Amino acid sequence: MDRFAHIFTEGVANFNYRVTGSVSARVAVVVALTVFSLAMAFFLSPPSEYLPEGNRNFVFSLLLPPPGYNLEELDQVGNVIVKELEPYWQEDGSVEYREPRIRNLFYVALGRIMFAGASTQDPLKARDLVPIFKKELKKIPGFYATSYQSSLFGRGITSGRTIDVDITGPDLTRLVQFGGRVFGQAMQLLPGSQVRPIPSLDLGNPEIQITPDRVRAASLGLAARDIGQAVDTLLDGRKVSDYQHDGKEIDLTLMGISSSTKRTQDFDNLLLRTADGRLITLGSVADVSWVAGPTQINHIERQRAITIQVRPPRETPLETAMQTLENKIIAPLKKSGEISGLYNINLAGTADDLVVTRKALQWNFVLALVITYLLLSALFASFLYPLVIMFSVPLAAAGGFAGLWLVGNLIEYQSLDVLTMLGFIILIGTVVNNAILIVHQSLNHMRHEEMERREAIREAVRNRIRPIFMSTTTSVFGMMPLVLFRGAGSELYRGLGSVVVGGLALSTIFTLFLIPALFSLVLDARVKLTGKIS
């Protein structure tokens, strides 16, 4: 090892000595390494992602039933789901066991929406439940279902790694038409994505509308408000008063007999009491009709809205999905003039958060560069030499992207998420250390030992190559467990570790050749202009 290190050190030092003797060679080395690094960073840079989802032990499924399903029918569907998943949770030996084993399983039905969830006995196998849920829920006729692993950073159960396509405008029917087109195109353009409408693309939910006949009602001393209150009381109950009992206030609710409205045909025969005490039927003072309409109308900034929520597959970066939706769906709709004026369409949700966060990190990166440069300028008492040192940053960026690419292709898929982006900011403060050692030692040799410039640079490389490799090796191997070892939470820091490791490793090798050549050019230019080194 000592012999190899000696040969390597002498080889690098002598190579730099020969290069610094020729202007063309120095320029060629600087240009070649810089262009190579920038090209590597450009071609290996992956599309960005927002936040890693993590490996949370919870799988969530959202089901949208066909119009007209009541709670009893939804309850039957829930029983079917539990029965189909029985091999994964049953432990009495009555069925054949299947993996992964489910620890907890639940389902909930609320009006027009139904959802189910589960966790596994082995927390690391929760992701394996997602395709199982998808497969079983597809068997339920008429239902539309989405299943996914809940995110560690999600602000709600249904939030997380999603792109919201918000369509706003005055006419709900037209919004639903636009939503249907976006829904279908998103499914085709992003295979494997889970797409769902919010609230719904179905305006055919059955409902009963009661339209008062104001003339007949007025002749009997009834107003439209009286009819509405009476029907509300008979069907749902209505708070009419309250009373105190043992210091507690209890609502007094007036309710109709539930047996009086078991069928929709019974609505015409609901009995209302007039002001003079007579009993009349609802059908005599109002038109009772069976119609179809939306169950929910959402608004965004006071405009009616339909949202198509797209959850891309894990291997499709969020930025790629955003560009696909923007270029293939949104842009053509705007260009054709179909969406204009009172109608609008835009991306929101996590997509909007990604754009804001990425811009903030870009400015943070620039700020880190400025702070590092000003600090080095103060320490070197020069604005010129820190510029040489800062040239090691592009080398580190290329190494960071190379490390990210290697991890994604050799170990496990890894995206350029926000946590990974932080690795490039960290690199700014670490990769400059190697260049500092070479530049500072070269200046010491020239100032205190009066060495010639070429000899000073060669001696600085020879003297500092050992501590450079010692610090880099300990840093790289110390962070390798973040990159190589799998386990709970490893997906959160694997990207950051790969960027730092790759950046340190590549920049260390390139710095040994780029910095001496560039520093020699700067010294020659300064001597010719000022006649002195410092």
C-alpha positions in Angstrom: 0.0 0.0 0.0 2.8 2.4 0.9 4.6 1.7 -2.4 1.4 2.2 -4.4 0.7 5.5 -2.6 4.2 6.7 -3.3 4.0 5.9 -7.0 0.6 7.5 -7.2 1.7 10.7 -5.4 4.8 11.1 -7.5 2.9 10.4 -10.7 0.2 13.1 -9.9 2.8 15.6 -8.8 5.0 15.1 -11.8 2.0 15.2 -14.2 1.0 18.6 -12.8 4.6 19.8 -13.1 4.7 19.0 -16.8 1.2 20.5 -17.4 2.1 23.8 -15.6 5.0 24.2 -18.0 2.7 24.8 -21.0 -0.1 27.3 -21.3 -1.9 25.2 -23.9 -1.7 22.1 -21.7 -3.1 24.0 -18.7 -5.9 25.5 -20.7 -6.7 22.1 -22.2 -6.9 20.4 -18.7 -9.1 23.2 -17.3 -11.4 23.3 -20.2 -11.6 19.5 -20.6 -12.4 18.8 -16.9 -14.8 21.7 -16.6 -16.7 20.8 -19.8 -16.7 17.1 -18.9 -18.1 17.9 -15.4 -20.8 20.2 -16.7 -21.8 17.8 -19.4 -22.0 14.9 -16.9 -24.1 17.0 -14.6 -26.4 18.0 -17.5 -26.9 14.5 -18.9 -27.1 12.7 -15.5 -29.4 15.2 -13.9 -32.7 13.4 -13.3 -36.2 15.1 -13.1 -36.9 16.5 -9.6 -39.2 15.1 -7.0 -40.9 16.7 -4.0 -40.4 14.6 -0.9 -39.8 10.9 -0.5 -42.9 9.0 0.6 -41.0 6.8 3.1 -42.1 3.3 4.0 -45.0 4.0 6.3 -46.8 0.9 7.5 -50.2 2.0 6.2 -51.9 1.3 2.9 -55.0 3.3 2.1 -57.7 2.7 -0.6 -60.4 5.1 -1.7 -63.5 3.8 -3.4 -66.0 5.7 -5.4 -69.3 3.8 -5.7 -71.8 4.2 -8.6 -74.7 6.6 -8.1 -77.6 5.5 -5.9 -75.8 3.1 -3.5 -77.1 3.4 0.0 -75.2 2.5 3.2 -76.6 -1.0 3.3 -75.2 -1.8 -0.1 -71.8 -0.1 0.8 -71.7 -2.3 3.9 -72.1 -5.4 1.8 -69.2 -4.3 -0.5 -67.1 -3.8 2.6 -67.8 -7.4 3.7 -66.8 -8.6 0.3 -63.4 -6.8 0.6 -62.8 -8.3 4.0 -63.7 -11.8 2.7 -61.4 -11.4 -0.4 -58.4 -10.4 1.9 -59.1 -13.1 4.4 -56.0 -15.2 3.4 -53.8 -12.3 4.4 -55.2 -11.7 7.9 -56.9 -14.9 9.0 -54.9 -16.9 11.5 -57.1 -19.8 12.5 -55.9 -22.1 9.7 -59.3 -22.1 7.9 -57.7 -20.6 4.8 -54.3 -20.8 3.1 -51.9 -18.2 4.5 -50.6 -15.6 2.1 -47.9 -12.9 2.5 -47.6 -10.2 3.5 -49.6 -10.8 6.7 -52.1 -8.1 7.6 -52.1 -6.9 11.2 -55.0 -4.4 11.0 -57.8 -4.0 8.5 -60.7 -1.6 8.4 -63.3 0.0 6.0 -65.6 3.0 6.4 -68.6 4.0 4.3 -69.7 7.7 4.4 -72.5 8.6 2.0 -71.0 8.7 -1.5 -67.5 7.7 -0.4 -65.9 4.6 1.0 -62.3 3.9 2.1 -60.4 1.0 3.5 -56.9 0.7 5.1 -54.5 -1.9 6.4 -51.1 -2.3 8.1 -48.8 -5.3 8.0 -47.2 -7.4 10.7 -43.8 -6.7 9.1 -43.5 -2.9 8.6 -41.1 -3.3 5.7 -43.7 -5.2 3.6 -46.4 -2.6 3.7 -45.7 -1.6 0.1 -46.4 -5.2 -1.1 -50.0 -4.7 0.0 -50.7 -2.0 -2.7 -50.9 -4.3 -5.7 -52.9 -6.8 -3.7 -55.5 -4.1 -2.8 -55.6 -2.9 -6.5 -56.2 -6.5 -7.7 -59.0 -7.2 -5.2 -60.8 -3.9 -5.6 -60.9 -4.2 -9.4 -63.2 -7.2 -8.9 -66.0 -5.0 -7.5 -68.2 -4.0 -10.4 -69.0 -0.3 -10.9 -66.6 1.0 -8.3 -63.5 3.1 -9.0 -60.7 2.6 -6.6 -57.2 4.0 -5.9 -54.7 2.3 -3.5 -51.4 3.6 -2.3 -49.0 3.6 0.6 -49.6 6.6 2.9 -46.7 9.1 2.8 -44.7 10.1 5.9 -44.9 13.7 4.9 -48.5 13.8 3.8 -50.7 16.5 5.4 -53.7 14.1 5.3 -54.6 10.5 4.5 -55.3 11.3 0.9 -52.5 13.8 0.4 -48.9 13.1 -0.5 -47.2 12.6 -3.8 -50.0 14.0 -6.0 -50.6 16.5 -8.8 -53.9 18.3 -8.8 -55.3 19.5 -12.1 -57.8 22.2 -11.1 -60.4 23.2 -13.7 -62.6 26.2 -12.7 -65.5 27.9 -14.4 -69.2 28.8 -14.1 -70.9 25.8 -15.8 -70.6 22.6 -13.8 -71.7 20.4 -16.8 -68.9 21.8 -19.0 -66.4 21.4 -16.1 -67.3 17.8 -15.9 -66.8 17.4 -19.6 -63.3 18.9 -19.3 -62.6 16.8 -16.3 -63.5 13.6 -18.1 -61.1 14.5 -20.9 -58.3 15.2 -18.5 -59.0 12.0 -16.6 -58.9 9.8 -19.7 -55.8 11.5 -21.2 -53.9 11.3 -17.9 -54.6 7.6 -17.7 -53.2 7.1 -21.2 -50.2 9.4 -21.0 -49.0 8.2 -17.5 -49.5 4.5 -17.5 -49.6 3.0 -14.0 -50.8 6.3 -12.5 -53.8 6.4 -10.2 -56.2 9.1 -11.2 -59.4 10.2 -9.3 -61.8 13.1 -9.7 -62.6 15.4 -6.8 -65.5 15.4 -6.1 -66.9 13.4 -9.0 -67.4 13.3 -12.7 -70.9 11.9 -12.3 -73.9 14.3 -12.3 -76.3 11.4 -12.3 -76.7 10.9 -8.6 -80.4 10.4 -7.8 -82.1 13.0 -5.7 -85.6 14.1 -4.9 -86.5 17.8 -5.6 -89.5 19.4 -4.0 -90.7 22.5 -5.8 -93.5 24.4 -3.9 -96.5 25.6 -5.8 -96.6 29.1 -4.3 -100.2 29.9 -5.4 -101.8 26.8 -3.9 -99.5 27.0 -0.8 -100.5 30.6 -0.3 -104.2 29.8 -0.5 -103.7 27.4 2.4 -101.6 29.9 4.4 -98.3 28.1 3.8 -95.0 29.7 2.6 -92.2 27.9 0.8 -90.2 28.1 4.0 -92.9 26.4 6.0 -93.0 23.5 3.5 -89.2 23.2 3.7 -89.1 23.1 7.5 -91.9 20.6 7.6 -90.2 18.2 5.2 -86.9 18.6 7.0 -88.5 17.8 10.3 -90.3 14.7 8.9 -87.2 13.3 7.2 -84.1 14.2 9.2 -85.5 15.8 12.4 -85.2 19.4 13.5 -84.1 21.0 16.8 -87.0 22.9 18.2 -85.8 23.6 21.7 -83.6 22.5 24.5 -83.9 21.8 28.2 -81.6 21.6 31.2 -81.0 18.2 32.9 -78.5 17.9 35.8 -76.7 21.0 34.6 -76.4 19.8 31.0 -78.2 21.3 28.0 -79.9 18.7 25.9 -81.3 19.3 22.4 -85.0 18.6 21.9 -85.5 17.3 18.4 -88.8 16.9 16.6 -88.8 13.9 14.2 -91.2 12.2 11.9 -92.1 8.5 12.0 -89.5 6.7 10.0 -92.0 4.2 8.6 -93.8 7.0 6.8 -91.1 7.4 4.1 -89.7 4.0 3.3 -90.3 4.5 -0.4 -89.8 7.5 -2.7 -93.4 7.2 -3.7 -94.4 8.0 -0.1 -93.2 11.6 -0.4 -96.3 12.8 -2.1 -98.4 11.5 0.8 -96.4 13.3 3.6 -98.9 15.1 5.8 -98.5 18.8 6.5 -100.5 20.9 8.9 -101.8 24.3 7.8 -102.2 27.4 10.0 -105.9 26.6 10.6 -105.1 23.0 11.7 -106.1 21.2 8.5 -104.0 18.2 7.3 -102.9 18.2 3.6 -100.5 16.1 1.6 -97.2 17.4 0.3 -98.2 16.6 -3.3 -101.1 19.0 -3.1 -98.9 22.0 -2.5 -95.6 21.0 -4.2 -94.2 19.1 -7.1 -92.2 16.1 -6.0 -89.8 15.0 -8.8 -87.0 12.4 -9.1 -84.0 14.0 -10.8 -80.2 13.5 -11.1 -77.7 16.0 -9.8 -74.2 16.4 -8.2 -73.7 15.4 -4.6 -71.1 18.0 -4.0 -69.9 21.2 -5.7 -66.4 22.4 -4.9 -65.2 25.9 -5.2 -61.7 27.4 -5.7 -61.5 31.2 -5.2 -65.3 31.4 -5.5 -65.3 29.6 -8.8 -66.9 26.2 -9.3 -64.2 23.6 -9.7 -63.5 20.0 -10.7 -60.1 18.6 -9.6 -58.4 15.6 -11.3 -55.9 14.3 -8.8 -53.0 12.3 -10.4 -50.7 10.1 -8.4 -47.8 9.0 -10.7 -46.2 5.6 -10.3 -43.2 5.6 -7.9 -40.7 5.3 -10.8 -42.1 8.4 -12.6 -40.6 11.6 -11.1 -43.1 14.3 -10.2 -41.5 16.8 -12.5 -41.8 14.4 -15.5 -45.5 13.9 -14.7 -46.0 17.6 -14.4 -44.4 18.3 -17.8 -46.5 15.6 -19.4 -49.7 17.0 -18.0 -48.7 20.6 -18.9 -47.4 19.9 -22.4 -49.8 17.2 -23.6 -53.1 18.1 -21.9 -53.2 21.7 -20.5 -51.3 23.5 -23.2 -53.4 22.0 -26.1 -56.7 22.9 -24.3 -55.6 26.5 -23.8 -54.1 26.8 -27.3 -57.4 25.5 -28.9 -59.4 28.2 -27.0 -61.6 25.6 -25.3 -60.4 26.8 -22.0 -60.4 30.6 -21.9 -62.2 33.5 -20.5 -64.2 32.4 -17.5 -62.7 28.9 -17.6 -59.2 28.2 -16.3 -57.0 25.1 -15.7 -53.7 24.9 -13.8 -51.6 22.5 -11.7 -51.7 22.6 -7.9 -51.2 20.4 -4.9 -47.8 18.8 -4.4 -46.8 20.1 -7.9 -47.1 23.7 -6.7 -45.2 22.9 -3.6 -42.4 21.3 -5.7 -42.0 24.5 -7.8 -41.9 26.8 -4.8 -39.4 24.6 -2.9 -37.1 24.1 -5.8 -36.9 27.9 -6.4 -36.1 28.4 -2.7 -33.4 25.8 -2.8 -31.8 27.3 -5.9 -31.5 30.6 -4.1 -30.1 28.8 -1.1 -27.5 27.2 -3.3 -26.5 30.6 -4.7 -26.4 32.0 -1.2 -24.1 29.2 0.0 -21.8 29.9 -2.9 -21.6 33.6 -2.1 -21.1 33.0 1.6 -18.3 30.5 0.9 -16.6 32.8 -1.5 -16.7 35.8 0.8 -15.4 33.8 3.7 -12.5 32.5 1.6 -11.8 36.0 0.4 -11.5 37.2 4.0 -9.3 34.2 4.9 -6.9 34.6 1.9 -7.1 38.4 1.9 -7.7 38.1 -1.8 -10.7 38.0 -4.2 -8.8 36.1 -6.9 -7.6 32.9 -5.2 -11.0 31.9 -3.9 -12.3 31.9 -7.5 -9.8 29.2 -8.2 -11.0 27.2 -5.2 -14.7 27.7 -6.2 -14.0 25.9 -9.5 -14.2 22.6 -7.5 -17.9 23.1 -7.0 -18.9 22.1 -10.6 -16.8 19.0 -10.2 -18.7 18.1 -7.1 -22.0 18.6 -8.8 -21.0 16.2 -11.5 -20.0 13.7 -8.9 -23.2 14.1 -7.0 -25.3 13.4 -10.1 -23.1 10.5 -11.0 -23.5 9.0 -7.5 -27.3 9.4 -7.7 -27.3 7.7 -11.1 -25.2 4.8 -9.9 -27.4 4.3 -6.8 -30.6 4.4 -8.9 -29.3 1.9 -11.4 -27.3 -0.5 -9.2 -29.0 -0.5 -5.8 -32.6 0.9 -5.8 -34.6 3.6 -7.6 -33.7 7.0 -6.2 -35.2 10.3 -7.2 -33.9 13.8 -7.0 -36.2 14.8 -4.1 -35.9 17.9 -1.9 -33.8 16.0 0.8 -31.4 14.9 -1.9 -31.1 18.4 -3.2 -29.8 19.4 0.2 -26.7 17.2 -0.5 -25.5 19.7 -3.2 -25.7 22.5 -0.7 -23.7 20.4 1.8 -21.1 19.7 -0.9 -20.3 23.4 -1.3 -18.8 23.5 2.2 -16.9 20.2 1.9 -15.4 19.9 -1.5 -13.6 23.2 -1.4 -11.4 21.9 1.5 -9.2 19.9 -0.9 -8.6 22.9 -3.2 -7.9 25.1 -0.1 -5.1 22.7 0.9 -3.4 22.9 -2.5 -3.8 26.6 -3.0 -2.8 27.5 0.6 0.3 25.2 0.6 1.4 26.5 -2.8 1.3 30.1 -1.5 3.2 29.1 1.6 6.0 27.5 -0.5 6.3 30.6 -2.7 6.1 33.2 0.1 8.1 31.5 2.9 10.5 29.2 1.0 10.7 31.4 -2.2 10.0 28.4 -4.5 9.4 28.9 -8.2 5.7 28.7 -9.1 5.8 25.4 -10.9 7.9 23.7 -8.2 5.7 25.2 -5.4 2.6 23.7 -7.0 4.2 20.3 -7.5 5.4 20.3 -3.9 2.0 21.4 -2.6 0.3 18.5 -4.4 2.9 16.0 -3.2 2.6 17.3 0.4 -1.2 17.5 0.6 -2.3 14.5 -1.4 -2.0 12.3 1.6 -4.3 14.4 4.0 -6.7 15.0 1.1 -7.2 11.3 0.6 -7.3 10.6 4.3 -10.1 13.1 4.9 -12.0 12.1 1.7 -11.7 8.4 2.4 -12.9 8.7 6.0 -15.9 10.9 4.8 -16.8 8.6 2.0 -16.6 5.3 3.9 -18.3 6.9 6.9 -21.3 7.8 4.7 -21.4 4.5 2.7 -23.9 2.9 5.2 -26.4 5.6 4.2 -26.1 4.5 0.6 -25.7 0.7 0.8 -27.7 -0.5 3.8 -31.4 -1.0 3.6 -33.8 -0.6 6.5 -36.6 1.5 7.9 -36.1 5.1 6.8 -33.2 4.3 4.4 -35.2 5.8 1.5 -35.2 9.2 3.3 -31.4 9.7 3.4 -30.1 7.4 0.6 -30.3 10.1 -2.0 -28.5 12.7 0.2 -25.8 10.2 1.0 -25.3 9.2 -2.7 -24.9 12.9 -3.7 -22.3 13.7 -1.0 -20.3 10.5 -1.5 -20.3 10.8 -5.3 -19.5 14.5 -5.1 -16.6 14.0 -2.7 -15.1 11.1 -4.6 -15.2 12.6 -8.1 -14.2 16.1 -7.0 -11.2 14.8 -5.1 -9.8 13.1 -8.2 -10.5 16.0 -10.5 -9.3 18.6 -8.0 -5.8 17.1 -8.1 -5.5 18.0 -11.8 -7.8 21.0 -12.4 -6.9 23.2 -9.4 -3.1 23.1 -10.0 -3.5 23.9 -13.7 -6.0 26.7 -13.1 -4.0 28.1 -10.2 -0.9 28.2 -12.3 -2.7 30.2 -15.0 -4.0 32.7 -12.4 -0.6 33.1 -10.9 1.0 33.8 -14.3 -1.7 36.3 -15.2 -1.3 38.1 -11.8 2.5 38.3 -12.1 2.3 39.8 -15.6 -0.3 42.4 -14.5 1.0 43.3 -11.0 4.5 41.9 -11.0 3.9 40.1 -7.7 2.0 37.0 -6.4 0.1 38.7 -3.5 
